[in-house]
Amino acid sequence: MAKVDEPTPSPEPAPEAEELSSEAASRATLAVSPELVAGSVPEYLRVSLARIRAGETGVLPVIAGMLLVSILFRSQNSQFLTARNLVDLLVQAAVVSVLAMGEIYALLLGEIDLSIGFVSGIGGVLMAELVKPSGLDWPWWAAIALALLVCAVIGALQGTIITRLGVPSFVVTLAGFLFWQGVLLKILGNGGSVLINVSVINDIASGNLTPIASWVVMLVIVGVFAIMTWRRDARRRTAGLVAPPQSFTALKIGTALAGAVAIVLLCNTNRGIRAPIRGVPWVVILVFGVLAIWTFVLGRTRFGRYIYAIGGNAEAARRAGVNLPRIRTIAFTLCSFTAGIAGVIYASRLRSVSTAFEGGTLVLYAVAAAVIGGTSLFGGRGKALHGLLGGLVIAGIANGMGLLAFSAASQYMVTALVLLVAVTIDAVARRGRVART
């Protein structure tokens, strides 16, 4: 009688294999955004904690820094956290925050743009010259449009030199720093200035929405965000793609709503002394508009994915078919275009442009704000939000130390220390990520 072979039991996996499998799964989890691998909010928090332990701190350091700055200055001066001062802080941070959002395009590529400070000055002075009643007397909207177009062309020119001729971005934009500073002085003349008497332009930095309009704008913005976020996640679930749980989507929308309500309540509080002043400043709407658009471009478009791919590994991106020169040139174009927006805000706030324009300080603060906010100097990691958060930290330091009557020298030194800490954290986290790969 034939003997039936008994099924051979499958061998037990070796302990080493189990460890390797566990390690690989852990790495895969850390390599994907938490909301895409989590099945619930508690699981999202668990994955996020694992990423933080692995060095992926995200915006936590800058948020912790903002809280520390707030507590420190509030303990020394009770005026720091008043509605009037906090709204002033938002306005003060506008120029540096917008500049930093532009600089992030270059930093994501592992490059740098040192010219954006004076490029913003070119945008501001060109707008001011065009609207002068004794000059060309252009409509305000046409003057702003041409100023932004000129800034974009400057960025495209510098980007072309960098990509087509192979000249390092540091050298090209440093030359741009000097050249556009000279152009600014040439336009204004020695000790010259151009006053802006157009109320619409001046109201960009000093005007406010009415309290009712502030609520309406807030509801529209949050509503659009909620619809887009919910529909995007729903489409991914319907298509069988990885998507965050509905509870997490609702949490994101609720957080955005709470933040928007807090800002409007703060701005609608009377902050006037002799006359009531209420409402969200126009410049705050403008800054958040830039943030929303650049967040969409970097996070939801093919161009944005190419930016991150080039910053992460340029050679791999090239082999995948990405047109490196074209993407880099567009990035520098958008960088200078954003600088033009910052220049318009700067000119609006001072109601003039003069030879005292601090383009050098502005570009250094812009780079510092981007890095303090969480953007990596090594490329491939950063968001437009980082520019806003970093700008708020720098403005908070300047504002708080101004309330305490500290000198400008002390403000520079403290900002430098904050920047050094941020870069050190980034370098240590990057070294840890490299060691794990």
TINUDO-349676 format. One line per field, with one value per residue (C-alpha): residue in one letter; z negated, x negated, y negated. Coordinates in pm, 1 decimal. Each point is the difference from the previous one (the first is absolute). Layout:
% TINUDO-349676
aa A, ...
zz Z, ...
xx X, ...
yy Y, ...
END
This chain:
% TINUDO-349676
aa M, A, K, V, D, E, P, T, P, S, P, E, P, A, P, E, A, E, E, L, S, S, E, A, A, S, R, A, T, L, A, V, S, P, E, L, V, A, G, S, V, P, E, Y, L, R, V, S, L, A, R, I, R, A, G, E, T, G, V, L, P, V, I, A, G, M, L, L, V, S, I, L, F, R, S, Q, N, S, Q, F, L, T, A, R, N, L, V, D, L, L, V, Q, A, A, V, V, S, V, L, A, M, G, E, I, Y, A, L, L, L, G, E, I, D, L, S, I, G, F, V, S, G, I, G, G, V, L, M, A, E, L, V, K, P, S, G, L, D, W, P, W, W, A, A, I, A, L, A, L, L, V, C, A, V, I, G, A, L, Q, G, T, I, I, T, R, L, G, V, P, S, F, V, V, T, L, A, G, F, L, F, W, Q, G, V, L, L, K, I, L, G, N, G, G, S, V, L, I, N, V, S, V, I, N, D, I, A, S, G, N, L, T, P, I, A, S, W, V, V, M, L, V, I, V, G, V, F, A, I, M, T, W, R, R, D, A, R, R, R, T, A, G, L, V, A, P, P, Q, S, F, T, A, L, K, I, G, T, A, L, A, G, A, V, A, I, V, L, L, C, N, T, N, R, G, I, R, A, P, I, R, G, V, P, W, V, V, I, L, V, F, G, V, L, A, I, W, T, F, V, L, G, R, T, R, F, G, R, Y, I, Y, A, I, G, G, N, A, E, A, A, R, R, A, G, V, N, L, P, R, I, R, T, I, A, F, T, L, C, S, F, T, A, G, I, A, G, V, I, Y, A, S, R, L, R, S, V, S, T, A, F, E, G, G, T, L, V, L, Y, A, V, A, A, A, V, I, G, G, T, S, L, F, G, G, R, G, K, A, L, H, G, L, L, G, G, L, V, I, A, G, I, A, N, G, M, G, L, L, A, F, S, A, A, S, Q, Y, M, V, T, A, L, V, L, L, V, A, V, T, I, D, A, V, A, R, R, G, R, V, A, R, T
zz 0.0, 103.8, -280.0, 14.2, -57.0, -289.3, 76.7, -91.7, -253.5, 116.3, -172.0, -278.5, 102.7, -138.0, -275.3, 221.4, 275.9, -243.2, -117.5, 356.9, 89.0, -303.7, 74.0, 364.4, -100.4, -248.1, 265.5, 247.3, -257.3, -75.8, 370.3, 55.6, -135.1, -325.2, 117.0, 296.2, -203.5, -303.6, -24.3, -279.8, -186.6, -289.5, 252.7, 173.1, -329.8, -54.1, 344.2, -45.3, -331.4, 169.0, 267.1, -262.2, -182.6, 332.6, 49.9, 223.4, -224.4, 266.2, -128.7, -367.6, -72.6, 145.0, -177.8, -324.5, 72.9, 56.9, -329.3, -181.2, 149.2, -94.3, -358.7, -45.2, 128.5, -166.8, -334.1, 53.5, 158.6, -26.6, 328.3, 212.5, 19.8, 33.9, 309.8, 122.6, -21.5, 146.1, 304.1, 39.2, -15.2, 286.8, 207.9, -93.7, 101.9, 342.3, 206.3, -141.5, 12.0, 367.0, 89.0, -184.8, 190.5, 320.5, -124.5, -76.6, 374.0, 25.6, -326.7, 100.6, 297.2, -226.4, 141.7, -142.1, 128.0, -160.8, 233.3, -108.3, -254.6, 262.3, 264.6, -235.0, -17.4, 380.2, -3.6, -263.3, 160.5, 348.1, -129.3, -184.5, 308.1, 225.0, -222.9, -62.7, 102.5, 129.7, 194.7, 210.7, -233.2, 76.7, -160.5, -320.0, 125.9, 320.7, -194.8, -234.2, 289.6, 191.4, -314.5, -66.6, 364.9, -5.7, -318.3, 162.9, 306.3, -229.0, -161.8, 338.5, 118.8, -307.6, 15.2, 364.9, -80.0, -282.6, 196.8, 352.8, -78.0, -310.4, -221.9, -371.5, -131.0, -286.4, 246.0, 239.9, -269.6, -193.2, 321.7, 23.6, -359.1, 93.9, 345.3, -101.7, -299.8, 246.6, 224.2, -299.9, -94.9, 363.0, 21.8, -330.6, 16.6, -298.1, -308.0, 212.4, -66.5, 173.6, -196.3, 63.6, -19.3, 139.6, -274.9, 141.8, -10.3, -345.6, -131.7, 90.1, -319.9, -206.1, 100.4, -163.8, 97.3, -191.3, -282.2, 198.5, 315.5, -208.6, -104.6, 355.1, 146.9, -275.1, 63.5, 375.9, -40.7, -253.6, 204.6, 316.2, -195.7, -159.4, 330.7, 181.8, -283.1, -48.4, 374.1, 58.8, -280.5, 104.0, 359.1, -121.6, -213.3, 288.5, 232.7, -252.9, -60.4, -332.3, -177.1, -355.3, -210.1, 3.2, -364.3, 83.5, 295.1, -231.2, -256.8, 259.5, 104.3, -361.6, -83.0, 296.8, -105.7, -359.8, 112.7, 239.3, -265.2, -247.2, 250.2, 86.9, -365.8, -71.1, 291.6, -70.3, -352.4, -22.8, 12.2, 52.6, -248.7, 114.7, 249.2, 23.6, 231.3, 75.0, 273.0, 166.5, 169.5, 378.3, -14.1, -212.6, 269.7, 261.2, -194.5, -53.5, 367.2, 100.5, -251.5, 142.7, 362.6, -56.6, -224.4, 283.7, 258.4, -207.8, -134.2, 272.7, 336.6, 212.0, -11.0, -380.4, 4.2, 240.1, -235.3, -287.3, 225.5, 119.5, -353.1, -127.2, 279.4, 313.8, 193.2, -72.6, 107.8, 324.9, 76.2, -66.2, 279.7, -197.4, 194.0, -265.7, 168.3, 68.1, -351.7, -162.2, 217.8, -85.9, -369.3, 8.4, 198.4, -269.0, -267.2, 147.5, 76.9, -367.8, -90.7, 209.8, -212.6, -312.7, 154.4, 58.9, -365.0, -118.9, 206.7, -114.5, -365.6, 19.7, 263.4, 182.6, 129.6, -78.3, 24.1, -360.9, 128.6, -201.9, 271.7, -156.2, -336.6, 161.5, 198.0, -305.5, -204.8, 280.7, 6.1, -379.5, -13.3, 247.2, -192.5, -343.6, 128.8, 93.0, 358.9, 54.8, 135.6, 167.8, 229.7, 42.4, -320.9, -69.3, 38.3, 57.6, -354.9, -131.4, 139.8, -179.5, -333.4, 17.8, 88.2, -305.9, -223.1, 132.7, -24.9, -350.4, -112.1, 147.1, -138.2, -349.4, -30.4, 125.7, -278.8, -248.0, 150.9, 111.8, 258.3, 364.4, -69.0, -257.1, 242.0, 266.0, -245.7, -136.1, 351.7, 94.4, -294.5, 90.4, 358.8, -117.8, -218.3, 290.4, 243.1, -260.4, -57.2, 376.4, 44.1, -288.1, 124.1, 353.2, -125.9, -191.4, 309.6, 207.7, -265.9, 5.4, 379.4
xx 0.0, -142.5, -93.1, 156.6, -249.7, 89.0, -1.3, -327.2, 52.2, -122.1, -318.9, 27.8, -127.2, -341.4, -16.1, -227.1, 262.0, 267.7, -220.8, -72.7, 368.8, 92.3, -272.7, 107.1, 361.0, -106.3, -202.0, 285.6, 236.0, -235.1, -47.5, 370.5, 204.5, 174.3, 351.1, -42.6, -92.0, 218.9, 342.8, 120.4, -98.9, -163.2, -198.4, -99.4, -132.4, -194.8, -161.0, -74.4, -171.6, -212.7, -102.7, -90.4, -217.6, -167.9, -88.7, 293.6, 109.4, 183.2, 119.9, -12.9, -329.8, 122.6, 336.3, -184.4, -221.6, 302.0, 152.6, -329.3, -39.8, 359.4, -36.0, -336.2, 105.7, 342.5, -171.0, -208.7, 263.6, 375.2, 55.8, -153.1, 311.2, 254.8, 220.0, -158.3, -355.1, 79.1, 171.0, -294.8, -226.7, 191.2, -45.8, -369.2, -63.4, 163.2, -302.0, -244.7, 259.3, 82.9, -369.7, -67.6, 279.7, -173.7, -344.4, 134.3, 24.0, -377.8, -74.4, 212.5, -233.5, -304.2, -75.6, 19.2, 110.8, -183.8, 146.4, 364.4, -45.6, -90.3, 221.7, 288.5, -133.7, 5.4, 363.7, 89.5, -180.1, 129.9, 357.1, -57.2, -145.9, 283.1, 278.2, -161.6, 242.4, -295.2, -126.3, 179.2, 304.1, 95.3, 300.5, -106.0, 86.3, -200.4, -301.1, 6.8, 44.4, -298.9, -214.8, 71.7, -62.2, -339.8, -94.8, 101.5, -213.7, -295.9, 44.6, 29.9, -320.3, -194.9, 145.2, -102.1, -359.1, -8.2, 145.9, -129.1, -349.0, -54.3, -97.8, 69.3, 313.9, -197.1, -221.7, 278.5, 235.0, -281.3, -77.5, 372.4, -5.9, -264.1, 137.4, 360.3, -113.9, -186.0, 306.0, 212.7, -245.1, -18.7, 378.3, 31.3, -318.4, -220.3, 217.0, 312.6, 343.0, 333.8, 317.6, 318.4, 322.9, 235.0, 242.0, 66.4, -371.1, -49.9, 301.3, -165.2, -206.7, 202.4, 361.0, 243.1, 309.2, 315.3, 79.2, 290.5, -210.6, -270.3, 243.6, 130.5, -349.4, -96.4, 304.5, -62.8, -366.4, 67.0, 296.8, -208.0, -273.7, 250.6, 167.7, -330.0, -146.0, 309.2, 53.8, -366.1, -7.1, 339.2, -118.3, -306.3, 212.8, 240.9, -289.2, -143.9, -308.7, -167.1, 186.5, 27.7, 297.2, 307.1, -56.6, -342.4, 138.7, 264.6, -270.5, -202.9, 302.8, 95.0, -352.7, -2.3, 338.4, -114.4, -315.5, 192.1, 259.1, -278.3, -168.1, 324.8, 98.5, -343.8, 12.4, 358.5, -95.2, -30.5, -370.8, 28.3, -101.5, 169.8, 237.9, 131.8, -194.8, 149.6, -16.4, -254.2, -280.0, -8.3, -363.2, 90.0, 245.4, -272.5, -258.1, 239.5, 95.7, -365.0, -28.2, 305.9, -110.9, -360.5, 115.2, 223.1, -278.6, -254.2, 235.5, 257.7, -171.5, -246.2, -236.7, -2.7, -78.5, -286.2, -139.1, -13.2, -140.6, -285.6, -78.5, 1.5, -210.5, -61.6, -161.1, 288.1, 246.3, -192.0, 3.7, 373.4, 45.8, 26.1, -122.9, -236.5, -95.7, 363.8, 123.2, -290.1, 53.5, 370.9, -85.8, -230.6, 264.4, 261.9, -253.7, -52.1, 371.8, 75.6, -272.1, 189.0, 310.8, -209.1, -134.1, 353.6, 86.8, -319.5, 68.1, 362.2, -94.8, -250.5, 206.5, -326.6, -320.3, -337.3, -372.1, 19.6, 170.1, -144.6, -23.6, -300.3, 167.4, 323.1, -160.6, -189.5, 319.6, 183.6, -252.5, -0.5, 381.6, 19.9, -256.2, 139.0, 344.3, -123.9, -128.3, -322.3, -307.2, -94.0, 304.0, 301.1, 183.2, 209.5, 341.4, 133.7, 138.0, -356.4, -64.6, 303.8, -84.7, -364.4, 99.4, 226.5, -286.4, -236.4, 268.2, 86.1, -361.7, -30.8, 338.2, -59.3, -350.4, 128.6, 258.9, -279.6, -210.5, -281.4, -240.1, -6.2, -333.8, 162.9, 280.3, -250.3, -193.0, 308.6, 132.0, -340.7, 8.1, 351.3, -113.5, -305.5, 215.3, 241.2, -280.0, -163.9, 326.4, 41.2, -356.4, 28.3, 338.7, -137.4, -301.5, 233.6, 212.4, -308.1, -124.2, 330.1, 0.7
yy 0.0, -335.1, -227.5, -341.5, -275.6, -219.5, -369.9, -155.5, -274.9, -338.3, -103.9, -249.9, -341.2, -71.1, -260.3, -208.1, 2.7, -110.2, -286.5, -105.1, 17.7, -207.8, -253.7, -27.6, -53.8, -266.0, -181.0, 20.4, -146.1, -287.8, -71.3, -64.8, -288.0, 109.9, -85.2, 237.2, 306.7, -59.7, 157.4, -225.1, -314.2, 195.0, 201.2, -323.5, -133.3, 322.7, -16.9, -369.8, 71.6, 265.6, -251.2, -259.7, 252.6, 76.3, -366.9, -105.8, -286.0, -203.0, -336.8, 99.0, -183.8, -329.5, 27.7, 71.9, -299.9, -223.8, 111.7, -56.3, -347.9, -86.8, 120.7, -170.7, -341.8, 17.6, 58.5, -314.1, -224.7, 49.3, -186.6, 276.2, 220.2, -279.7, -3.6, -322.0, 131.0, 343.0, -152.0, -238.1, 304.5, 164.5, -314.8, -30.5, 361.0, -39.4, -111.8, 256.1, 279.8, -60.3, -29.4, 326.2, 175.8, -103.8, 102.8, 346.1, 72.3, -35.6, 180.8, 300.4, 46.6, -13.4, -347.2, -352.2, -340.1, -291.4, -261.2, 4.3, -279.9, -258.6, 161.5, -79.0, -355.8, -21.0, 109.9, -258.3, -294.8, 84.3, 5.3, -329.2, -170.3, 116.5, -136.3, -340.3, -278.0, -202.4, 299.9, 257.7, 1.3, 361.6, 171.1, 172.3, 348.6, -44.7, -128.6, 299.3, 243.1, -140.2, -6.8, 367.9, 86.5, -172.4, 187.8, 328.9, -80.0, -71.7, 341.0, 170.1, -169.4, 105.0, 351.0, 33.3, -100.3, 254.2, 290.0, -58.1, -128.4, 211.0, -294.1, 70.1, -166.4, -153.5, -191.0, -102.2, -125.1, -169.1, -188.4, -73.4, -128.2, -257.8, -82.1, -59.9, -202.3, -221.5, -25.7, -99.6, -275.9, -113.8, -38.3, -184.4, -205.7, -80.6, -31.2, -1.2, 144.4, 46.3, -68.9, 197.7, -198.3, 264.5, 101.7, 348.1, 88.9, -151.2, 192.3, 332.2, -22.9, -248.0, 68.1, 242.3, 192.5, -82.3, 245.7, 149.3, 30.6, 169.0, 272.5, 42.9, 34.2, 243.9, 219.7, -0.1, 95.7, 275.0, 123.3, 32.9, 176.3, 239.1, 89.2, 55.0, 208.6, 216.3, 60.4, 86.5, 256.8, 140.7, 46.6, 187.2, 231.7, 62.9, 81.3, 244.4, -213.9, -65.4, -279.6, -131.9, 112.0, -222.5, -86.8, -142.7, -197.6, -146.7, -78.4, -193.4, -203.2, -66.4, -115.0, -238.5, -139.0, -51.4, -179.6, -225.1, -88.3, -85.2, -233.8, -179.6, -38.9, -142.5, -244.3, -107.7, -105.6, -378.0, -84.2, -374.5, -266.7, -318.9, 159.5, 357.4, 231.6, 339.2, 260.9, 226.4, -199.1, 31.1, 106.0, 302.6, 112.3, -52.4, 202.1, 289.8, -19.4, 42.7, 284.0, 178.3, -32.6, 108.6, 286.7, 118.3, -36.3, 191.4, 265.0, 63.1, -56.1, 194.6, -296.6, 15.9, 371.8, -66.2, -266.0, 248.4, 272.6, -221.6, -113.8, 357.8, 152.1, -204.7, 286.0, 236.5, -269.8, -52.7, 371.9, 4.3, -253.2, -324.2, -304.1, -135.0, -331.6, -88.4, 78.9, -185.3, -306.0, -8.8, 35.0, -303.6, -188.9, 66.2, -89.7, -348.3, -40.5, 61.2, -249.8, -254.4, 58.4, -58.8, -321.2, -128.1, 72.0, -170.7, -313.1, -4.1, 19.5, -287.6, -186.0, -61.0, 157.8, -158.6, 67.7, 122.4, 317.0, 291.3, 262.9, 171.3, 41.5, 116.3, 283.5, 123.8, -7.3, 182.0, 284.8, 9.4, 8.9, 288.1, 205.4, -85.6, 100.2, 348.7, -16.1, 193.6, -177.4, 328.4, 6.0, 227.2, -92.1, -306.1, -162.7, -348.7, 17.5, 9.8, -346.9, -141.4, 162.9, -103.2, -355.0, -10.9, 116.2, -267.4, -269.5, 120.3, -32.7, -350.1, -105.2, 135.9, -139.1, -333.7, -4.8, 70.5, -281.3, 229.7, -137.2, 107.0, 168.3, 228.7, 86.5, 105.2, 216.6, 175.6, 65.2, 141.7, 240.6, 116.6, 59.2, 194.3, 224.5, 63.6, 90.8, 224.1, 187.4, 40.5, 128.6, 247.5, 127.5, 38.4, 193.8, 229.4, 62.3, 80.1, 241.5, 191.4, 45.2
END
